[in-house]
Amino acid sequence: MSTAADPVAVHAEGPSPAMDVALDMAKRSVWLLPVAILVSAAGWGIDGVASTLYAIAIVVVNFLAAGWLLKVGGRISPAAMGAAAMFGFLARLGLIFLAVLLVKDAGWLELVPFGVTLIVTHLVLLFWELRHISSSLAFPGLKPAAEPNPYLPENQEPA
């Protein structure tokens, strides 16, 4: 029996596109902070800001954990990466539930800005990241930076 077709015996080496995407999403979350802070401060004061920051932290940790699990699973085998994706999703949902459960009775938690931020930040970062993902197998993960073509006339040095 050949082990070449065995998904448990095969493992991948090299960079992890999933972790690169997760780190890129974490960087993009910084751009959402001022807007989220201003909106929550205007509506709910300092408790709204604290709730919003906690929700954004949960979202960023969730995406980073997803990327890390896929990175580690991918280095083991394709089957391990599939298991990391499926069971990691369930585990991350459980951690989000636990993070909410731990602070549900805290005096600083405002549920409306927390819940709205948790849902909207997940969706905004996912849709925003769609513009920066390569859909080519030649460049998995993030799109490569555009390089000027040295053979086009506008890129020629003057003589």
C-alpha contacts under 8 A as a table, 3 or more apart, distances in Angstrom:
res1	aa1	res2	aa2	distance
2	S	5	A	6.57
2	S	6	D	7.46
3	T	6	D	4.95
3	T	9	A	6.26
3	T	10	V	7.87
4	A	7	P	7.96
4	A	9	A	7.32
4	A	10	V	6.88
5	A	10	V	7.81
6	D	9	A	5.44
6	D	10	V	6.59
7	P	10	V	5.44
7	P	77	S	6.43
7	P	78	P	5.78
7	P	79	A	5.76
8	V	11	H	7.71
8	V	77	S	5.46
8	V	78	P	6.79
8	V	79	A	5.76
8	V	80	A	7.40
9	A	77	S	6.66
10	V	76	I	7.79
10	V	77	S	5.40
10	V	78	P	7.02
11	H	74	G	6.83
11	H	75	R	5.55
11	H	76	I	5.28
11	H	77	S	4.24
11	H	78	P	6.67
12	A	74	G	6.19
12	A	75	R	5.16
12	A	76	I	7.21
12	A	77	S	6.73
12	A	78	P	7.93
13	E	75	R	6.18
16	S	19	M	5.45
16	S	20	D	6.44
16	S	70	L	7.99
16	S	71	K	5.43
16	S	74	G	7.93
17	P	20	D	5.03
17	P	21	V	6.16
17	P	71	K	7.96
17	P	140	P	6.12
17	P	141	G	4.40
17	P	142	L	7.21
18	A	21	V	5.19
18	A	22	A	6.19
18	A	66	A	7.94
18	A	67	G	4.84
18	A	68	W	7.62
18	A	70	L	6.42
18	A	71	K	6.50
18	A	141	G	6.59
19	M	22	A	4.96
19	M	23	L	6.10
19	M	64	L	7.10
19	M	66	A	7.99
19	M	67	G	4.23
19	M	68	W	5.83
19	M	70	L	7.54
19	M	71	K	6.27
20	D	23	L	5.21
20	D	24	D	6.16
20	D	67	G	7.67
20	D	141	G	6.87
20	D	142	L	7.19
21	V	24	D	5.01
21	V	25	M	6.18
21	V	67	G	7.42
21	V	129	E	7.90
21	V	133	I	7.74
21	V	141	G	6.21
21	V	142	L	6.36
22	A	25	M	5.08
22	A	26	A	6.24
22	A	63	F	5.53
22	A	64	L	5.27
22	A	66	A	7.56
22	A	67	G	5.43
23	L	26	A	5.00
23	L	27	K	6.29
23	L	64	L	6.66
24	D	27	K	5.09
24	D	28	R	6.27
24	D	129	E	7.99
25	M	28	R	4.99
25	M	29	S	6.24
25	M	60	V	7.67
25	M	63	F	7.58
25	M	125	L	6.32
25	M	126	L	7.84
25	M	129	E	6.61
26	A	29	S	5.18
26	A	30	V	7.20
26	A	60	V	5.62
26	A	63	F	7.60
26	A	64	L	7.46
27	K	30	V	5.73
27	K	31	W	7.80
28	R	31	W	5.55
28	R	32	L	7.24
28	R	125	L	7.31
29	S	32	L	5.18
29	S	33	L	6.68
29	S	56	I	7.78
29	S	60	V	7.43
29	S	125	L	7.01
30	V	33	L	5.34
30	V	34	P	7.98
31	W	34	P	6.85
31	W	35	V	7.96
32	L	35	V	5.62
32	L	36	A	6.10
33	L	36	A	5.17
33	L	37	I	5.89
33	L	53	L	7.87
34	P	37	I	5.14
34	P	38	L	6.06
35	V	38	L	5.24
35	V	39	V	6.17
36	A	39	V	5.30
36	A	40	S	6.06
36	A	49	V	7.96
36	A	52	T	6.87
36	A	117	T	7.54
37	I	40	S	5.27
37	I	41	A	5.84
37	I	49	V	5.51
37	I	52	T	6.93
37	I	53	L	7.64
38	L	41	A	5.16
38	L	42	A	6.05
39	V	42	A	5.25
39	V	43	G	6.33
40	S	43	G	5.20
40	S	44	W	5.60
40	S	45	G	6.68
40	S	48	G	5.02
40	S	49	V	5.37
40	S	52	T	6.81
40	S	113	P	6.25
41	A	44	W	5.42
41	A	45	G	4.24
41	A	46	I	5.97
41	A	47	D	7.96
41	A	48	G	5.88
41	A	49	V	5.48
42	A	45	G	6.09
43	G	48	G	7.29
44	W	47	D	6.32
44	W	48	G	4.55
44	W	49	V	7.42
44	W	110	E	7.53
44	W	113	P	7.75
45	G	48	G	5.32
45	G	49	V	6.50
46	I	49	V	4.99
46	I	50	A	6.23
47	D	50	A	5.09
47	D	51	S	6.12
47	D	108	W	4.84
47	D	109	L	6.17
47	D	110	E	6.26
48	G	51	S	5.03
48	G	52	T	6.03
48	G	108	W	7.73
48	G	109	L	7.17
48	G	110	E	5.65
48	G	113	P	5.98
48	G	114	F	7.44
49	V	52	T	5.04
49	V	53	L	6.10
50	A	53	L	5.17
50	A	54	Y	6.14
50	A	108	W	6.93
50	A	109	L	7.21
51	S	54	Y	5.15
51	S	55	A	6.22
51	S	108	W	7.10
51	S	109	L	5.31
51	S	110	E	5.89
51	S	111	L	7.54
51	S	113	P	6.50
51	S	114	F	4.97
52	T	55	A	5.10
52	T	56	I	6.21
52	T	113	P	5.96
52	T	114	F	5.18
52	T	117	T	5.92
52	T	118	L	7.85
53	L	56	I	5.13
53	L	57	A	6.13
54	Y	57	A	5.08
54	Y	58	I	6.28
54	Y	114	F	7.52
55	A	58	I	5.07
55	A	59	V	6.33
55	A	114	F	5.65
55	A	115	G	7.54
55	A	117	T	6.04
55	A	118	L	5.03
56	I	59	V	5.05
56	I	60	V	6.19
56	I	117	T	6.86
56	I	118	L	6.49
56	I	121	T	6.82
57	A	60	V	5.21
57	A	61	V	6.07
58	I	61	V	5.24
58	I	62	N	5.98
58	I	96	I	6.92
58	I	99	A	7.76
58	I	118	L	7.64
59	V	62	N	5.00
59	V	63	F	6.33
59	V	118	L	6.61
59	V	121	T	7.03
59	V	122	H	6.24
60	V	63	F	5.26
60	V	64	L	6.16
61	V	64	L	5.06
61	V	65	A	5.92
62	N	65	A	5.17
62	N	66	A	6.21
62	N	92	R	6.47
62	N	96	I	7.87
63	F	66	A	5.05
63	F	67	G	6.25
64	L	67	G	5.14
64	L	68	W	6.08
65	A	68	W	5.05
65	A	69	L	6.02
65	A	92	R	7.69
66	A	69	L	5.23
66	A	70	L	6.24
66	A	85	A	7.48
66	A	88	G	6.94
66	A	89	F	7.45
66	A	92	R	7.82
67	G	70	L	5.23
67	G	71	K	6.05
68	W	71	K	4.96
68	W	72	V	6.12
69	L	72	V	5.24
69	L	73	G	5.92
69	L	81	M	7.70
69	L	84	A	5.75
69	L	85	A	7.24
69	L	88	G	6.85
70	L	73	G	5.04
70	L	74	G	5.76
70	L	81	M	5.54
70	L	84	A	6.01
70	L	85	A	6.32
71	K	74	G	5.21
71	K	75	R	6.40
71	K	81	M	7.70
72	V	75	R	5.33
72	V	76	I	6.65
72	V	81	M	7.48
73	G	76	I	5.25
73	G	77	S	6.36
73	G	78	P	7.30
73	G	79	A	7.95
73	G	80	A	4.79
73	G	81	M	3.94
73	G	82	G	7.54
73	G	83	A	7.64
73	G	84	A	5.78
74	G	77	S	5.39
74	G	78	P	5.79
74	G	80	A	6.59
74	G	81	M	4.68
75	R	81	M	7.90
76	I	80	A	6.13
76	I	81	M	7.43
77	S	80	A	5.09
77	S	81	M	6.26
78	P	81	M	5.00
78	P	82	G	6.25
79	A	82	G	5.10
79	A	83	A	6.20
80	A	83	A	4.95
80	A	84	A	5.96
81	M	84	A	4.92
81	M	85	A	6.11
82	G	85	A	5.07
82	G	86	M	6.17
83	A	86	M	5.15
83	A	87	F	5.71
83	A	88	G	7.40
84	A	87	F	5.48
84	A	88	G	4.92
84	A	89	F	7.77
85	A	88	G	5.17
85	A	89	F	5.99
86	M	89	F	5.44
86	M	90	L	6.82
87	F	90	L	5.09
87	F	91	A	6.11
88	G	91	A	4.91
88	G	92	R	5.92
89	F	92	R	5.14
89	F	93	L	6.16
90	L	93	L	5.14
90	L	94	G	6.23
91	A	94	G	4.98
91	A	95	L	6.24
92	R	95	L	4.92
92	R	96	I	6.19
93	L	96	I	5.10
93	L	97	F	6.18
94	G	97	F	5.00
94	G	98	L	6.12
95	L	98	L	4.90
95	L	99	A	6.01
96	I	99	A	5.00
96	I	100	V	6.25
97	F	100	V	5.21
97	F	101	L	6.03
98	L	101	L	4.88
98	L	102	L	6.04
99	A	102	L	5.38
99	A	103	V	6.86
100	V	103	V	5.56
100	V	104	K	5.80
101	L	104	K	5.26
102	L	105	D	7.76
103	V	106	A	5.06
103	V	109	L	6.99
104	K	109	L	6.85
105	D	109	L	7.41
106	A	109	L	5.60
109	L	114	F	7.42
110	E	113	P	6.12
110	E	114	F	6.16
111	L	114	F	5.01
111	L	115	G	5.79
112	V	115	G	5.31
112	V	116	V	6.01
113	P	116	V	5.17
113	P	117	T	5.77
114	F	117	T	5.25
114	F	118	L	6.03
115	G	118	L	5.08
115	G	119	I	6.27
116	V	119	I	5.38
116	V	120	V	5.81
117	T	120	V	5.18
117	T	121	T	5.52
118	L	121	T	5.58
118	L	122	H	6.37
119	I	122	H	5.40
119	I	123	L	6.43
120	V	123	L	5.16
120	V	124	V	5.86
121	T	124	V	5.11
121	T	125	L	5.91
122	H	125	L	5.54
122	H	126	L	6.19
123	L	126	L	5.15
123	L	127	F	6.11
124	V	127	F	5.30
124	V	128	W	5.82
125	L	128	W	5.01
125	L	129	E	5.91
126	L	129	E	5.21
126	L	130	L	6.46
127	F	130	L	5.16
127	F	131	R	7.43
128	W	131	R	5.95
128	W	132	H	7.62
129	E	132	H	5.24
129	E	133	I	6.43
130	L	133	I	5.39
132	H	142	L	5.80
132	H	143	K	5.81
133	I	140	P	7.95
133	I	141	G	5.70
133	I	142	L	4.51
133	I	143	K	5.41
134	S	137	L	8.00
134	S	139	F	6.19
134	S	140	P	5.96
134	S	141	G	5.69
134	S	142	L	5.30
134	S	143	K	4.49
134	S	144	P	7.82
135	S	139	F	7.67
135	S	140	P	7.02
135	S	141	G	7.92
136	S	139	F	5.45
136	S	140	P	6.11
137	L	140	P	5.24
139	F	142	L	7.28
139	F	143	K	6.66
139	F	144	P	7.08
140	P	143	K	7.71
148	P	155	N	7.21
149	N	152	L	5.77
149	N	155	N	6.97
150	P	155	N	5.53
150	P	156	Q	6.74
151	Y	155	N	6.98
151	Y	156	Q	7.24
152	L	155	N	5.64
152	L	156	Q	6.92
153	P	156	Q	5.33
